[in-house]
């Protein structure tokens, strides 16, 4: 139950950051978007993408709140058990990265984003993945 609540809180905070950025917040934004070596953003993030990420992270949090057992909600679809394996898998894959700008094995390592990714984002994603898998094996 405690691990599920931990993931619930992590996902709610992460979703909250994305909602904050969606509505114009700028704190920590420069560290959250991958950049090339010249510190120019690789892509311009559309607001709809930020909204989708915020909603998805919040839904992931709600899944783990349901998993904690503090509320008893019948899941509206049969694939919820699949989701409890899918969520940690995508975060472990995110921590590994795409081998250039993101993840533990990235090549670009001297930008603000890459430093934040090495210190915070990739370890956090790996932690989410490991905790999510532990939760599955404990049930």
C-alpha positions as CSV (number, residue, x, y, z in Angstrom):
1,X,0.0,0.0,0.0
2,X,2.8,2.4,0.9
3,X,4.6,1.9,-2.4
4,X,1.4,2.5,-4.3
5,X,0.8,5.7,-2.4
6,X,4.4,6.8,-3.1
7,X,3.8,6.3,-6.9
8,X,0.4,8.1,-6.6
9,X,2.2,11.1,-5.1
10,X,5.0,11.1,-7.6
11,X,2.6,11.0,-10.5
12,X,0.4,13.7,-9.1
13,X,3.4,16.0,-8.6
14,X,4.7,15.3,-12.1
15,X,1.3,15.9,-13.6
16,X,1.1,19.1,-11.6
17,X,4.3,20.3,-13.0
18,X,3.0,19.7,-16.5
19,X,-0.3,21.5,-15.8
20,X,1.8,24.4,-14.4
21,X,3.8,24.6,-17.6
22,X,0.7,24.3,-19.7
23,X,-0.7,27.4,-18.0
24,X,2.4,29.5,-18.5
25,X,4.7,28.6,-15.7
26,X,8.4,28.7,-16.5
27,X,10.1,27.4,-13.3
28,X,12.4,24.5,-14.2
29,X,11.1,24.4,-17.8
30,X,14.6,25.0,-19.3
31,X,15.8,21.9,-17.5
32,X,12.9,19.8,-18.7
33,X,13.2,20.0,-22.5
34,X,16.0,18.2,-24.2
35,X,18.4,20.5,-26.0
36,X,21.3,20.1,-28.4
37,X,24.8,20.9,-27.5
38,X,24.2,24.6,-28.4
39,X,21.4,24.7,-25.7
40,X,18.7,25.2,-28.4
41,X,15.6,23.2,-27.8
42,X,15.3,20.1,-30.1
43,X,11.6,20.7,-30.6
44,X,9.0,23.2,-29.6
45,X,6.6,21.4,-27.4
46,X,2.9,22.0,-28.4
47,X,0.5,22.8,-25.6
48,X,-1.6,19.8,-26.5
49,X,1.3,17.5,-25.9
50,X,1.9,19.1,-22.5
51,X,-1.8,18.7,-21.7
52,X,-1.7,15.0,-22.8
53,X,1.4,14.3,-20.6
54,X,-0.2,16.1,-17.7
55,X,-3.4,14.1,-18.0
56,X,-1.6,10.8,-18.5
57,X,0.6,11.3,-15.5
58,X,-2.4,12.2,-13.4
59,X,-4.3,9.1,-14.6
60,X,-1.2,7.0,-13.7
61,X,-1.3,8.5,-10.3
62,X,-5.0,7.6,-9.9
63,X,-4.3,4.0,-11.0
64,X,-1.8,3.7,-8.2
65,X,-4.2,5.3,-5.7
66,X,-6.8,2.6,-6.7
67,X,-4.0,0.0,-6.3
68,X,-3.3,1.3,-2.7
69,X,-6.7,0.0,-1.7
70,X,-7.7,3.2,0.1
71,X,-10.6,3.5,-2.4
72,X,-12.5,0.7,-3.9
73,X,-13.2,1.5,-7.6
74,X,-14.1,-1.0,-10.2
75,X,-11.8,-0.3,-13.1
76,X,-13.8,0.5,-16.2
77,X,-11.8,-1.7,-18.4
78,X,-10.2,-5.2,-18.1
79,X,-6.7,-4.0,-19.1
80,X,-5.9,-2.5,-15.8
81,X,-3.6,-5.3,-14.9
82,X,-1.8,-4.7,-18.2
83,X,-1.5,-1.1,-17.3
84,X,0.2,-1.9,-14.0
85,X,3.0,-3.7,-16.0
86,X,3.0,-1.2,-18.9
87,X,3.5,1.9,-16.7
88,X,6.8,0.7,-15.1
89,X,8.0,-0.7,-18.4
90,X,7.7,2.7,-20.1
91,X,9.5,4.4,-17.3
92,X,12.4,1.9,-17.3
93,X,12.7,2.4,-21.0
94,X,12.7,6.2,-20.5
95,X,15.5,5.8,-18.0
96,X,17.6,3.8,-20.5
97,X,16.8,6.5,-23.1
98,X,17.3,6.9,-26.8
99,X,21.1,7.0,-26.6
100,X,21.6,10.6,-27.8
101,X,19.8,13.2,-25.6
102,X,17.8,11.2,-23.0
103,X,18.5,8.5,-20.5
104,X,21.5,6.9,-18.7
105,X,23.2,6.1,-22.0
106,X,22.9,9.5,-23.7
107,X,25.9,10.9,-25.6
108,X,25.1,14.6,-25.1
109,X,26.0,15.3,-21.5
110,X,26.8,19.0,-21.1
111,X,23.5,20.8,-21.5
112,X,21.2,21.9,-18.7
113,X,18.7,19.3,-19.6
114,X,21.3,16.5,-19.8
115,X,22.7,17.3,-16.4
116,X,19.2,17.4,-14.9
117,X,18.4,14.2,-16.7
118,X,21.4,12.4,-15.3
119,X,20.8,13.7,-11.7
120,X,17.1,13.6,-11.5
121,X,14.9,12.5,-14.5
122,X,16.5,9.2,-15.4
123,X,17.0,8.0,-11.8
124,X,13.4,9.0,-11.0
125,X,12.1,7.1,-14.1
126,X,14.1,4.0,-13.1
127,X,12.8,4.3,-9.5
128,X,9.2,4.6,-10.8
129,X,9.8,1.5,-12.9
130,X,11.4,-0.6,-10.2
131,X,8.8,0.4,-7.6
132,X,6.0,-0.3,-10.1
133,X,7.4,-3.8,-10.7
134,X,7.8,-4.4,-7.0
135,X,4.2,-3.6,-6.5
136,X,3.2,-6.1,-9.1
137,X,5.2,-8.8,-7.6
138,X,4.0,-8.1,-4.1
139,X,0.3,-8.6,-5.1
